[in-house]
Amino acid sequence: MTQTLTLDIVKQAVAGTAAAFRRVVELEPAGGPGAKVFPPTYEGGKYATEKRRINGETVDCVLLDSVQSQANRMELALQEAVDEKPPRISLPVITVDFSDTEASFIGRITSLEAPHRIADAILRDSAWDDGAGKKVPFRKTPAGAALDTASLQDATALFEHCPTALVFGMWDSTGARGGLGVKFPRAIVSEIIGTGALPGQRTGGRLDPLQIALKAGPVYETEDGDWTLDPAKAKQKDGKPVLYSKKGRPSEINHGNVTPSLVVQKDKMGNPLDKSGAPTKRADEWIPIGGFTIDRAQQITVISLPALRRLRFPANGNNNSERDLAGRTALTALALCAATLSGEKGYNLRSQCDLYVPSGVPEWEILGQNEAFPLNAEDAVKLFDQAVEEAKSAGLPWNSAGMKLTPRADLVQMVVNSRERGGAEQDEEEA
């Protein structure tokens, strides 16, 4: 029976010269061979495609899930584990609670959800109740102030309040020092690619059960943003009724048939593009946005041990090698736990992009030691718990109670204003 990954094995790898923990998960489309998968689309409906060298061959590949998206999924898996009743894991999390404000529809934003983690402007523009009725700006609290002094040589305070920032990376670009704020590189990198990628076609259209014709209009816009067929009830401009969305077609208010057509890459004016990015009317030069069939998909996750070995955790200005090792080991266990919990959730990346692991428990290789160990979610949580307890025993602080902040009034008002003006600004952008 293959031995699972244990704390002693992780500790030895961190203390030694191993380069990284690496996990390569072979995935297949849930629809089976030949089923299409749809990657994320970028501006203009473009996919991230490239050629890669794999096993000595040049292979057409498509990015199915980016490094940033994978990090978000891992952090979400940690957040869900923290939110379980009782909590599945104990992890320091900073929460901004909007529930008692006019922006209660936001709910809460945590350091696991904010784009810049503990350095995010949402946290910066919030305050902490000191228990004596005083609201302390976050950057003036011990957790926030840690960002002003944190470095690779002193990551103790960040370990206490937001250890995930040390694993997933952080740049304090929103603080007083702006672009000169402290940076911590990612210690874990993961992505999912499809290999042997062959682009497909997709059509779009709509059959209206009401059979509303194009000439059933024109449709006019009213003062309150609704629509009308009566020009006398329409909003007026220069003495004339305003057409809805400029053209006044029934399709602008989602009525009428839409003739089926190929979905292709277009510019901002709606013109189809060719491979050079130039508008073209030649259908044989259009670039389809129709997903891909692939030979296989791979998730490649790497936890960099040299990146974690650069971190030091002094106490009262004094360094200690045992404490440093305990902190680095706990962060490695946190990265292993995040990746494993995320994998436990499955691989529903987006609509029409469901992948699955055909068999077995994925293994973590220790690069430089030529060893591999399976790790399931239950064992990953146990490993993480043990590593945290050892770190605490070594004198490292771990604020498992977390920290609750409330957003400042101006931030709440900005959120409310944005929701109220959202529709108006969209109209202005389209004008």
DRENTI-980860 format. One line per field, with one value per residue (C-alpha): residue number from 1; y, x, z; residue in three letters. Coordinates in pm, 1 decimal. Example, Ala and Ser with C-alpha at 12.3 -4.5 7.8 and 13.67 -1.06 7.14 Angstrom:
2
num = [1; 2]
north = [-450.0; -106.0]
east = [1230.0; 1367.0]
up = [780.0; 714.0]
residuo = [ALA; SER]
END
This chain:
431
num = [1; 2; 3; 4; 5; 6; 7; 8; 9; 10; 11; 12; 13; 14; 15; 16; 17; 18; 19; 20; 21; 22; 23; 24; 25; 26; 27; 28; 29; 30; 31; 32; 33; 34; 35; 36; 37; 38; 39; 40; 41; 42; 43; 44; 45; 46; 47; 48; 49; 50; 51; 52; 53; 54; 55; 56; 57; 58; 59; 60; 61; 62; 63; 64; 65; 66; 67; 68; 69; 70; 71; 72; 73; 74; 75; 76; 77; 78; 79; 80; 81; 82; 83; 84; 85; 86; 87; 88; 89; 90; 91; 92; 93; 94; 95; 96; 97; 98; 99; 100; 101; 102; 103; 104; 105; 106; 107; 108; 109; 110; 111; 112; 113; 114; 115; 116; 117; 118; 119; 120; 121; 122; 123; 124; 125; 126; 127; 128; 129; 130; 131; 132; 133; 134; 135; 136; 137; 138; 139; 140; 141; 142; 143; 144; 145; 146; 147; 148; 149; 150; 151; 152; 153; 154; 155; 156; 157; 158; 159; 160; 161; 162; 163; 164; 165; 166; 167; 168; 169; 170; 171; 172; 173; 174; 175; 176; 177; 178; 179; 180; 181; 182; 183; 184; 185; 186; 187; 188; 189; 190; 191; 192; 193; 194; 195; 196; 197; 198; 199; 200; 201; 202; 203; 204; 205; 206; 207; 208; 209; 210; 211; 212; 213; 214; 215; 216; 217; 218; 219; 220; 221; 222; 223; 224; 225; 226; 227; 228; 229; 230; 231; 232; 233; 234; 235; 236; 237; 238; 239; 240; 241; 242; 243; 244; 245; 246; 247; 248; 249; 250; 251; 252; 253; 254; 255; 256; 257; 258; 259; 260; 261; 262; 263; 264; 265; 266; 267; 268; 269; 270; 271; 272; 273; 274; 275; 276; 277; 278; 279; 280; 281; 282; 283; 284; 285; 286; 287; 288; 289; 290; 291; 292; 293; 294; 295; 296; 297; 298; 299; 300; 301; 302; 303; 304; 305; 306; 307; 308; 309; 310; 311; 312; 313; 314; 315; 316; 317; 318; 319; 320; 321; 322; 323; 324; 325; 326; 327; 328; 329; 330; 331; 332; 333; 334; 335; 336; 337; 338; 339; 340; 341; 342; 343; 344; 345; 346; 347; 348; 349; 350; 351; 352; 353; 354; 355; 356; 357; 358; 359; 360; 361; 362; 363; 364; 365; 366; 367; 368; 369; 370; 371; 372; 373; 374; 375; 376; 377; 378; 379; 380; 381; 382; 383; 384; 385; 386; 387; 388; 389; 390; 391; 392; 393; 394; 395; 396; 397; 398; 399; 400; 401; 402; 403; 404; 405; 406; 407; 408; 409; 410; 411; 412; 413; 414; 415; 416; 417; 418; 419; 420; 421; 422; 423; 424; 425; 426; 427; 428; 429; 430; 431]
north = [0.0; 342.6; 565.3; 890.2; 1224.0; 1287.0; 1585.8; 1430.7; 1383.6; 1743.6; 1876.0; 1683.2; 1813.5; 2173.3; 2140.4; 1970.7; 2061.4; 1943.9; 2186.6; 2161.8; 1960.0; 1893.6; 1737.1; 1657.2; 1555.8; 1393.0; 1505.8; 1416.6; 1599.4; 1480.1; 1433.3; 1176.3; 1160.7; 1415.5; 1628.3; 1998.4; 2208.9; 2584.7; 2781.7; 3128.3; 3404.9; 3727.4; 4066.6; 4030.2; 3672.1; 3543.2; 3222.0; 3184.5; 2939.9; 2861.2; 2594.5; 2408.6; 2157.9; 1834.2; 1511.6; 1653.8; 1750.5; 2082.2; 2059.7; 2293.6; 2388.7; 2600.1; 2747.2; 2610.2; 2775.1; 3041.5; 3072.1; 3352.5; 3158.8; 2850.3; 3057.2; 3193.6; 2841.3; 2723.6; 3021.8; 2958.8; 2597.4; 2721.5; 2971.9; 2701.3; 2480.4; 2766.4; 2833.1; 2474.4; 2409.4; 2312.3; 2459.7; 2199.8; 2395.0; 2670.1; 2958.3; 3330.9; 3523.6; 3896.4; 3976.5; 4302.2; 4281.8; 4491.9; 4333.4; 4630.0; 4893.2; 5028.3; 4796.6; 4486.7; 4316.8; 4270.0; 4046.3; 4001.5; 4014.1; 3825.2; 3824.8; 3497.0; 3669.9; 4017.2; 4037.9; 4171.2; 3966.2; 4146.8; 4437.8; 4499.4; 4845.2; 4698.9; 4612.3; 4935.0; 5137.8; 4953.6; 4980.7; 4760.4; 4808.1; 4808.3; 4702.4; 5045.9; 5201.8; 5336.1; 5260.2; 5202.6; 5221.8; 4881.1; 5000.7; 5130.1; 4791.2; 4537.8; 4330.8; 4626.8; 4786.9; 4460.4; 4545.3; 4846.3; 4636.2; 4294.0; 4149.5; 3817.1; 3854.4; 3918.8; 3748.2; 3668.0; 3914.7; 3810.5; 3447.4; 3542.1; 3736.4; 3626.7; 3327.4; 3275.5; 3596.1; 3421.1; 3120.7; 3284.5; 3600.5; 3962.0; 4311.4; 4601.5; 4845.8; 5017.0; 5140.6; 5455.1; 5336.2; 5264.8; 5065.5; 5043.5; 4836.9; 4494.2; 4204.7; 3833.3; 3609.2; 3318.7; 3001.3; 2790.8; 2802.5; 2596.0; 2595.3; 2367.3; 2325.6; 2128.2; 1960.1; 1860.4; 2142.1; 2161.5; 2463.8; 2405.9; 2601.8; 2735.5; 2895.8; 3146.6; 3237.8; 3265.6; 3157.0; 3395.3; 3213.7; 3545.8; 3575.2; 3949.1; 4088.7; 4342.9; 4596.0; 4570.1; 4874.1; 5123.6; 5098.4; 5418.4; 5479.1; 5637.1; 5880.4; 5604.5; 5371.2; 5152.4; 5121.2; 5222.2; 5213.8; 5548.0; 5836.4; 6072.7; 5880.1; 5860.3; 6057.7; 6356.5; 6487.9; 6788.8; 6766.5; 6405.2; 6076.1; 5876.8; 5530.5; 5252.5; 5167.3; 5389.9; 5147.4; 5096.3; 4736.8; 4483.4; 4280.7; 4565.7; 4476.1; 4101.0; 4035.0; 3885.8; 3611.9; 3613.8; 3438.1; 3156.8; 3253.9; 3149.7; 3292.6; 3453.7; 3697.7; 4060.5; 4407.4; 4662.7; 4770.5; 4416.0; 4352.9; 3997.9; 3973.8; 3769.0; 3607.8; 3934.7; 4113.1; 4317.4; 4347.2; 4129.2; 4047.7; 3718.8; 3436.6; 3197.6; 3427.9; 3459.9; 3310.2; 3087.6; 3101.3; 2747.0; 2575.5; 2296.0; 1923.9; 1808.4; 1495.7; 1545.0; 1805.6; 1846.4; 2033.0; 2115.6; 2244.1; 2339.8; 2447.2; 2619.3; 2524.9; 2776.7; 3052.1; 2937.2; 2889.4; 3260.8; 3343.3; 3403.7; 3433.6; 3624.9; 3682.7; 4007.5; 4063.3; 3725.7; 3460.3; 3091.5; 2815.8; 2577.8; 2844.7; 2926.4; 2559.8; 2525.8; 2832.0; 2720.5; 2370.7; 2507.3; 2720.7; 2421.2; 2219.7; 2507.8; 2506.2; 2127.8; 2153.4; 2433.7; 2246.6; 1917.5; 2071.1; 2251.2; 1924.8; 1761.0; 2013.0; 1879.8; 2051.7; 2238.3; 2528.5; 2703.3; 2628.8; 2351.4; 2291.7; 2000.6; 1782.2; 1483.4; 1260.0; 919.5; 714.8; 712.7; 969.7; 1229.4; 1207.2; 1478.5; 1436.7; 1574.2; 1707.0; 1632.4; 1323.3; 1115.5; 1026.6; 1055.7; 1034.7; 1030.9; 1282.5; 1296.9; 1584.4; 1422.9; 1353.7; 1701.0; 1861.4; 1642.8; 1729.0; 2099.7; 2081.5; 1904.0; 2155.3; 2449.9; 2296.9; 2248.9; 2607.8; 2734.1; 2517.2; 2674.6; 3017.5; 3135.7; 3334.2; 3206.8; 3424.1; 3154.8; 3377.5; 3608.2; 3974.8; 4150.2; 4490.7; 4726.3; 4934.2; 5309.4; 5517.0; 5659.4; 5310.5; 5202.7; 5511.8; 5446.0; 5091.6; 5216.0; 5491.9; 5243.2; 5014.3; 5304.2; 5450.4; 5121.1; 5123.2; 5490.3; 5448.1; 5149.6; 5365.9; 5638.9; 5389.0; 5261.2; 5612.7]
east = [0.0; 134.9; 216.3; 21.5; 192.9; 274.5; 396.4; 741.3; 778.3; 672.6; 904.6; 1201.1; 1131.6; 1108.8; 1423.4; 1618.1; 1699.9; 1385.1; 1277.9; 901.5; 589.6; 428.4; 93.5; -9.6; -375.1; -489.0; -843.5; -1104.7; -1414.7; -1723.4; -1892.0; -1632.7; -1393.4; -1479.2; -1691.3; -1620.1; -1491.2; -1525.8; -1225.0; -1257.0; -1298.6; -1102.6; -1164.8; -1314.8; -1418.6; -1061.6; -928.4; -578.7; -419.1; -52.2; 190.1; 386.2; 667.1; 543.9; 746.2; 961.2; 668.0; 502.7; 142.8; -154.0; -281.1; -558.5; -573.4; -876.9; -811.9; -551.3; -312.6; -522.2; -846.8; -693.6; -574.6; -926.5; -1071.5; -824.5; -901.0; -1273.2; -1222.1; -1044.9; -1323.8; -1588.6; -1390.0; -1371.9; -1746.5; -1851.7; -2029.6; -1819.6; -1526.7; -1336.2; -1012.3; -889.1; -748.2; -692.9; -939.0; -1014.3; -1379.7; -1539.1; -1906.7; -2153.5; -2465.4; -2559.2; -2505.6; -2701.7; -2488.0; -2609.5; -2663.5; -2284.4; -2291.3; -1928.0; -1589.3; -1299.3; -924.4; -976.9; -1213.0; -1060.4; -840.4; -534.1; -596.8; -491.0; -355.8; -685.5; -842.7; -1167.1; -986.9; -786.6; -1109.6; -1267.6; -1231.2; -1203.6; -1398.6; -1141.5; -1404.6; -1412.3; -1635.6; -1351.9; -1330.9; -969.2; -879.1; -759.0; -411.8; -373.4; -454.2; -178.4; -283.3; -293.0; 22.6; 205.7; 197.1; 421.9; 700.6; 650.8; 931.2; 1080.0; 1299.9; 1001.9; 676.9; 563.3; 272.9; 138.6; 161.5; -50.4; -323.1; -322.8; -99.3; -271.1; -103.8; 231.2; 110.2; -85.7; 123.6; 56.9; 158.2; 76.6; 10.0; -286.4; -105.2; 91.2; 395.0; 192.5; 394.9; 683.3; 477.2; 593.1; 564.0; 545.2; 562.7; 325.1; 449.0; 184.1; 105.8; -159.0; -320.1; -532.1; -456.7; -609.3; -364.4; -416.8; -670.1; -888.6; -1123.8; -1493.0; -1794.3; -2091.3; -2411.7; -2631.7; -2994.0; -3338.0; -3687.8; -3948.6; -4274.0; -4458.1; -4320.5; -4264.1; -4136.8; -3860.2; -4109.9; -4330.3; -4141.8; -3991.3; -3939.4; -3883.4; -3719.9; -3919.0; -3790.9; -3770.2; -3567.0; -3858.7; -3983.9; -4295.1; -4431.1; -4604.1; -4376.7; -4583.5; -4478.4; -4112.9; -3820.2; -3756.2; -3428.0; -3410.1; -3787.0; -3781.0; -3863.2; -3553.8; -3520.1; -3449.6; -3077.3; -3030.4; -3184.7; -3531.8; -3559.2; -3769.8; -3450.4; -3309.6; -3571.4; -3518.2; -3820.3; -3832.0; -3641.7; -3264.1; -3143.9; -2899.8; -2543.3; -2188.2; -2042.7; -1710.2; -1458.1; -1564.7; -1433.2; -1612.8; -1823.2; -1945.5; -1733.7; -1594.8; -1215.2; -952.4; -645.6; -449.8; -718.5; -840.8; -1211.0; -1312.1; -1632.3; -1495.2; -1664.7; -1377.1; -1143.5; -1361.6; -1233.1; -1495.4; -1573.9; -1695.6; -1491.5; -1241.1; -1210.9; -893.5; -685.0; -667.7; -659.5; -395.8; -390.0; -33.1; 21.9; 362.7; 447.7; 786.3; 995.1; 1275.0; 1010.0; 895.9; 1251.1; 1314.6; 1060.0; 1177.6; 969.6; 1153.6; 1004.2; 1093.3; 1364.8; 1527.4; 1557.9; 1522.3; 1581.4; 1328.6; 1058.4; 1144.7; 1113.9; 782.3; 640.6; 756.0; 620.1; 280.6; 259.9; 352.7; 79.5; -163.2; -81.0; -122.5; -454.2; -585.2; -504.3; -644.9; -968.2; -1018.2; -975.0; -1228.7; -1487.8; -1448.7; -1364.5; -1675.6; -1476.3; -1768.2; -2068.3; -1976.7; -1639.3; -1681.8; -1377.0; -1322.3; -1044.7; -1103.0; -942.6; -720.6; -608.4; -369.7; -15.6; 224.8; 579.8; 869.0; 1100.0; 1459.9; 1376.5; 1202.4; 918.1; 540.7; 264.1; -117.7; -312.5; -689.9; -884.2; -926.6; -554.6; -469.4; -676.1; -509.5; -167.0; -249.5; -383.2; -68.8; 158.5; -25.0; -2.0; 372.7; 409.1; 220.0; 434.4; 741.1; 616.4; 444.2; 119.0; -195.2; -506.8; -764.4; -1040.6; -991.6; -1076.3; -1405.0; -1411.9; -1690.6; -1667.9; -1631.2; -1935.2; -1778.2; -1705.0; -2062.9; -2194.6; -1969.0; -2104.6; -2464.9; -2398.4; -2237.1; -2538.8; -2777.9; -2571.1; -2468.8; -2738.7; -2687.1; -2310.6; -2363.2; -2588.3; -2320.6; -2051.8; -2269.7; -2352.6]
up = [0.0; -99.4; 197.0; 217.3; 265.5; 633.0; 831.7; 877.5; 502.1; 436.0; 706.4; 566.9; 216.4; 339.8; 552.6; 274.4; -83.7; -263.3; -535.0; -510.9; -453.7; -791.3; -874.7; -1230.9; -1256.9; -1579.8; -1660.3; -1918.2; -2043.8; -1858.0; -2195.1; -2298.3; -2595.7; -2862.2; -2628.5; -2656.9; -2370.7; -2356.5; -2227.1; -2072.5; -2329.4; -2319.3; -2479.4; -2824.5; -2753.2; -2782.6; -2632.1; -2486.2; -2729.3; -2776.7; -2886.6; -2618.2; -2627.2; -2466.7; -2477.2; -2754.9; -2977.3; -3058.2; -2939.7; -2987.6; -2642.2; -2495.5; -2146.8; -1963.8; -1626.3; -1552.5; -1258.8; -1108.3; -1151.7; -992.8; -695.6; -653.3; -658.2; -393.7; -170.9; -215.4; -107.2; 206.7; 273.4; 244.0; 482.8; 734.6; 696.0; 768.2; 1098.6; 1283.8; 1087.3; 891.5; 928.9; 1161.5; 959.1; 1025.2; 806.4; 804.5; 728.4; 614.1; 713.7; 511.2; 664.9; 889.4; 619.8; 323.0; 111.1; 295.8; -41.7; -53.3; 254.9; 348.7; 181.7; 337.9; 290.8; 103.1; -141.8; -184.0; -498.1; -312.8; 1.5; 321.7; 113.8; -65.3; -69.4; 68.8; 392.0; 386.3; 374.2; 666.9; 1043.8; 1351.2; 1674.6; 1955.5; 2210.7; 2373.6; 2110.2; 1897.5; 1525.6; 1429.3; 1056.3; 944.7; 851.9; 1211.0; 1365.5; 1442.5; 1140.4; 902.5; 1039.6; 975.2; 605.3; 669.0; 820.3; 661.8; 451.6; 353.4; 662.3; 891.0; 788.7; 1143.6; 1162.9; 823.0; 932.3; 1233.7; 1052.8; 686.0; 611.2; 276.1; 153.1; 198.6; -2.9; -286.4; -307.1; -224.7; -330.1; -100.8; -385.6; -213.8; 97.1; 174.7; -22.3; -336.5; -588.5; -341.3; -96.7; 13.8; -231.0; -165.5; -473.9; -521.0; -356.8; -532.4; -903.5; -1076.8; -1420.2; -1635.5; -2004.0; -2287.7; -2525.1; -2886.4; -2902.5; -3214.0; -3241.0; -3302.6; -3427.1; -3234.7; -3355.6; -3181.5; -3240.1; -3084.3; -3185.9; -3046.4; -2958.1; -3004.2; -3359.1; -3318.0; -3648.1; -3705.2; -3841.3; -3530.3; -3396.1; -3378.1; -3002.7; -2804.4; -2467.8; -2185.3; -1922.8; -1661.7; -1886.6; -1992.9; -2351.4; -2544.4; -2898.8; -2849.2; -2957.3; -2741.8; -2427.4; -2526.4; -2391.8; -2615.5; -2753.1; -2983.2; -3018.4; -3137.2; -2959.2; -2860.8; -3014.1; -2765.3; -2770.1; -3077.9; -3327.9; -3181.4; -3295.9; -3100.8; -3056.4; -2842.5; -2579.0; -2629.2; -2849.2; -3197.1; -3374.5; -3399.3; -3713.1; -3627.4; -3712.3; -3635.2; -3315.2; -3407.8; -3266.3; -3316.9; -3245.4; -3028.1; -3326.5; -3385.7; -3696.4; -3739.5; -3714.7; -3896.3; -3737.9; -3757.6; -3556.7; -3853.7; -3946.4; -4240.6; -4428.5; -4563.0; -4373.5; -4447.5; -4249.5; -3939.3; -3614.5; -3448.0; -3076.4; -3052.1; -2786.3; -2849.7; -2865.6; -2691.5; -2657.1; -2281.3; -2006.9; -1740.3; -1413.1; -1315.9; -961.3; -822.8; -466.6; -471.5; -168.5; -241.8; -231.7; 112.5; 239.6; 188.6; 458.5; 814.2; 1129.1; 1403.9; 1749.6; 1928.4; 1670.3; 1731.3; 1462.5; 1533.6; 1278.3; 1436.4; 1429.0; 1066.6; 969.6; 1154.2; 977.5; 633.4; 693.6; 802.0; 486.9; 271.0; 443.0; 383.8; 11.8; -6.4; 177.4; -46.2; -366.5; -236.0; -103.3; -433.6; -623.3; -392.2; -519.5; -872.4; -1197.9; -1309.3; -1452.1; -1623.7; -1844.9; -2090.7; -1929.6; -1689.3; -1634.5; -1408.7; -1275.7; -1440.5; -1161.6; -855.8; -599.8; -748.1; -614.5; -506.2; -632.5; -429.4; -698.7; -619.0; -415.6; -684.1; -450.0; -488.8; -229.8; -259.2; -53.6; -14.2; 141.5; 483.0; 516.5; 384.6; 661.5; 925.6; 787.3; 797.0; 1154.0; 1272.3; 1100.2; 1257.0; 1604.7; 1563.1; 1444.0; 1748.5; 1975.8; 1815.0; 1923.1; 1606.4; 1650.8; 1474.7; 1500.5; 1427.6; 1571.1; 1275.6; 1262.1; 1182.4; 1015.3; 913.3; 595.6; 634.3; 541.3; 224.2; 93.1; 159.1; -17.7; -315.5; -342.6; -323.3; -577.5; -813.2; -803.8; -861.7; -1144.6; -1302.0; -1567.2; -1647.8; -1690.7; -1920.3; -2136.8; -2141.8; -2247.6; -2530.6; -2650.5]
residuo = [MET; THR; GLN; THR; LEU; THR; LEU; ASP; ILE; VAL; LYS; GLN; ALA; VAL; ALA; GLY; THR; ALA; ALA; ALA; PHE; ARG; ARG; VAL; VAL; GLU; LEU; GLU; PRO; ALA; GLY; GLY; PRO; GLY; ALA; LYS; VAL; PHE; PRO; PRO; THR; TYR; GLU; GLY; GLY; LYS; TYR; ALA; THR; GLU; LYS; ARG; ARG; ILE; ASN; GLY; GLU; THR; VAL; ASP; CYS; VAL; LEU; LEU; ASP; SER; VAL; GLN; SER; GLN; ALA; ASN; ARG; MET; GLU; LEU; ALA; LEU; GLN; GLU; ALA; VAL; ASP; GLU; LYS; PRO; PRO; ARG; ILE; SER; LEU; PRO; VAL; ILE; THR; VAL; ASP; PHE; SER; ASP; THR; GLU; ALA; SER; PHE; ILE; GLY; ARG; ILE; THR; SER; LEU; GLU; ALA; PRO; HIS; ARG; ILE; ALA; ASP; ALA; ILE; LEU; ARG; ASP; SER; ALA; TRP; ASP; ASP; GLY; ALA; GLY; LYS; LYS; VAL; PRO; PHE; ARG; LYS; THR; PRO; ALA; GLY; ALA; ALA; LEU; ASP; THR; ALA; SER; LEU; GLN; ASP; ALA; THR; ALA; LEU; PHE; GLU; HIS; CYS; PRO; THR; ALA; LEU; VAL; PHE; GLY; MET; TRP; ASP; SER; THR; GLY; ALA; ARG; GLY; GLY; LEU; GLY; VAL; LYS; PHE; PRO; ARG; ALA; ILE; VAL; SER; GLU; ILE; ILE; GLY; THR; GLY; ALA; LEU; PRO; GLY; GLN; ARG; THR; GLY; GLY; ARG; LEU; ASP; PRO; LEU; GLN; ILE; ALA; LEU; LYS; ALA; GLY; PRO; VAL; TYR; GLU; THR; GLU; ASP; GLY; ASP; TRP; THR; LEU; ASP; PRO; ALA; LYS; ALA; LYS; GLN; LYS; ASP; GLY; LYS; PRO; VAL; LEU; TYR; SER; LYS; LYS; GLY; ARG; PRO; SER; GLU; ILE; ASN; HIS; GLY; ASN; VAL; THR; PRO; SER; LEU; VAL; VAL; GLN; LYS; ASP; LYS; MET; GLY; ASN; PRO; LEU; ASP; LYS; SER; GLY; ALA; PRO; THR; LYS; ARG; ALA; ASP; GLU; TRP; ILE; PRO; ILE; GLY; GLY; PHE; THR; ILE; ASP; ARG; ALA; GLN; GLN; ILE; THR; VAL; ILE; SER; LEU; PRO; ALA; LEU; ARG; ARG; LEU; ARG; PHE; PRO; ALA; ASN; GLY; ASN; ASN; ASN; SER; GLU; ARG; ASP; LEU; ALA; GLY; ARG; THR; ALA; LEU; THR; ALA; LEU; ALA; LEU; CYS; ALA; ALA; THR; LEU; SER; GLY; GLU; LYS; GLY; TYR; ASN; LEU; ARG; SER; GLN; CYS; ASP; LEU; TYR; VAL; PRO; SER; GLY; VAL; PRO; GLU; TRP; GLU; ILE; LEU; GLY; GLN; ASN; GLU; ALA; PHE; PRO; LEU; ASN; ALA; GLU; ASP; ALA; VAL; LYS; LEU; PHE; ASP; GLN; ALA; VAL; GLU; GLU; ALA; LYS; SER; ALA; GLY; LEU; PRO; TRP; ASN; SER; ALA; GLY; MET; LYS; LEU; THR; PRO; ARG; ALA; ASP; LEU; VAL; GLN; MET; VAL; VAL; ASN; SER; ARG; GLU; ARG; GLY; GLY; ALA; GLU; GLN; ASP; GLU; GLU; GLU; ALA]
END
